[in-house]
């Protein structure tokens, strides 16, 4: 028998939780009036969604920019708490912003292509962060998502979907840069943060990824907080 006499409040809560949890493990939930209910588990109809893991985000404009400037000891401790398996948060997915030279909430992240005729894969700090994550957990999944795009992408227009081939090429060059310059494999790539999707662009991006050898990079769509894309997939 568990005695709760003279126990501090936190200990009392722990005892109550332990009692409830042990009952739940036995398949019984006790409710008011000592009425019990048994839960039957049946997967004959099929399994539900697969749990892919717990992820962290470095995006929305400089949200982790200051980390690289922390003193080395504290910086490494934070990185360990974030990415080291079975230690701290143990993140299994790292989602980073694909910089677009645009103010994207808290600041601006530099693009790898300020113009169509130049590329630079030393700008920004997301490369560094992805490398540090991989050092601690080689199995962590990497996910890139643009919040904005350089002005030249739209060729004078305001939307990146006006010229899907240009936008797809721009994104795939970022994915290729991650591999060539940092030996980082991008597992997932998104469309456009919290913006409507475009069917032609999604198909063009898939074709461009496959044509350049990135068959395993999956496209995450959409990113507009809705499920309307489900209907379009079925068409």
N, C-alpha and C positions, 0 to 999 in steps of 0.2 A: 504494500500500500504506500502511496506517495503522500507524504505529509506536507502541507503548505503553511503550517503554522510558523510564524516568526520569519517568513521568507520575505526578502525585498520584492517590490512590485515586478521588476524585470525577471526575477527567478520564478515568480508565480506565473507570469505569462508563458515562460518557457515550459513549465510543468503542464499547463493547460494545453499548449500547442502540442506537446509530446503525446498527451493522452488522445487528443483529436486525431493526430497523424497516425497513431498506432491503430486506431479504429478504422481509419480510412484505408489503411493497407490491408486490413482484414476484409475489406469489401463492404463495410457497414458504416453508415452515417447516422449518428444519434441526433434526434431533434427533440423539440419540446414535448414533454409527456412520455418520454422514453420510447417513442415510436421509431422503429428502425426501417431502413430501406436498403435493399441489396442491389448493387449495380452489376449487370451482366455485360460482358464485353464480347462483341460479335463482329468479326471482320469478314464474314462470308460475303458481304456486299461489296467488298473491296476496301483498300486502304485509303486514308485521307491524304492530305497534302504532306509532302516530304519536308522535314525540318532541315533547312540548309545551313543554319548556323546563326550566330550573333555577329553583327557587323558594326563598324564604326565609320564615320564620315569625316573627311577633310575636304570641305568644299563650301561654296557659298561665299567665297571671297575672303581669303586670308584667315580662316578660322584656326589654323594651326601654325601660322607663320612664325610666331615667336618661339616655338618649341626648339627650333634649331639653334637659337641663341642662348638657351639655358646653360648654366655650368654643366660640364660633362657628367659629373656624378648624378645630379638631379635629372638631367635629360635622359640618361640611360635607365634610371629607376622608373621614370614615367613610361618610357618605351617598353620596358620589361612588363610593367603592370598592364599595358595595353595588349601586347602581342605574344608574350611568352606563354606557351601552352601550359595548362593546369596551374596557372599562376595569375592572380588578378582577373582582369576581364577576359583574357584568353580569346580575343577576337578571332573569328574565323573568316571574316570578309572585311576588306578595306576598300571603301569607295572614295575616290578622289575626283576633284574637279579637273576637267580638261580646260586649262586656262584659255580665255578668249579675248584678252585685252579689254574686258568690260567690267564695270562695277556690278558685282553680283551678290551683294548684300552687305557684308562687312568690309569689303575692300575689292581690289582688282588683282586677278592672277594673270600673269603674262602668257601670251600664246606662243606656241612653238613656231608659228608662221605669222609674223606681222604683215607680210605681203605674200602674194602667190609665188614670188621668185626667190624666197629665202626660207631657210629652216634653221632652227637653233634648239637643241635639246639639252641645253645647260641652264635654261631660264627656269625660275621658280624653285620650289622646294618639295613638290609632290614626288619627284623622282627619288629624292633622298628619303622621304618618309616611306615610300614603298620598299626601298632597299632595306631600311631598318626593320620593317615588318617581316620581310622575307628572311632576314638574318635570324630572327627569333622564332619564326614559324615558317619553314619552307613550304608548308601545305596551305598557307593562307591564300584565299581567293582575292584577286584584284579586279576592280570594277571602275571604269572611267565614265564620266558623264559631263557633258558641256552645260554650263550655265548661260554662256553667251558665246558670240562668235565675232571675229574681226570684221570690220565693215566691208572688206573686199569680198567676203564670202557671198554676200547678197548681190554683188555687181551693181550697186546703186540702190537696191531694194532693202527693205528692213527684215525680210524673213530668209532664213537659211535654206528653206525648201524651194526657193525659186529656181535654183540650179542644183538639183540633187547630186549630180555627178561631181560637182566641185566640192560640195559639203562632205560627201562620202569619202572622196579622196583626201580631204583635210583630216578627217577623223582617223582614217586608216593609216595615214602617215604618222600620227601620234602613236598609234598602237605599234607600228613598225619601229618607231624611234625608241619606244620602251624596250623592245626586244634587242635591237641592234646595239644601242648605247649602254643599256643597263642589264641586259639579259633578264628582263621582266616579261612574263607572259600575262597579258591582259585577258582574264577569263570572261568578263562581261563588259559590254559597252551600252550606254543608254542613248536616248534620242535627243532630248532637250529638256532640261530641268523644269518641271511643273508647267509645261507648255503642251498645246495640242500636237498630236502626231500627224504624220503625212504618210499615206500608204506607199506612194511612189518612192519617197525617200527611204523608207524602211527596206523595201525590196532592192533598191539600188545599193544601199549599204551592205546588205547580205551578199549581193553579187560581187561587190568590190572586195569584201573580206575574203570570199571564197577564191576569187581570181588571184589574190595575192598570197594565198596560202594560209589564211587565218580561219580555217574551217571550224576549229574548236571554240572560237570566240563567239559567245552567245549574245544576242541582242535583247535588251530589256526594254519592253514597250507595253503600254505607253507610260508616260510620266505626268499625266494630267489629272491624276486622282480620280479616274473613272474607269469603267469597264466596257465602254463602247467598242473598244478594239476587239473584244471577244466576238461580237457580231460580224465584224469585218473579216476576221480570221476564218470564220465559217463559210464565207461567201465563195 
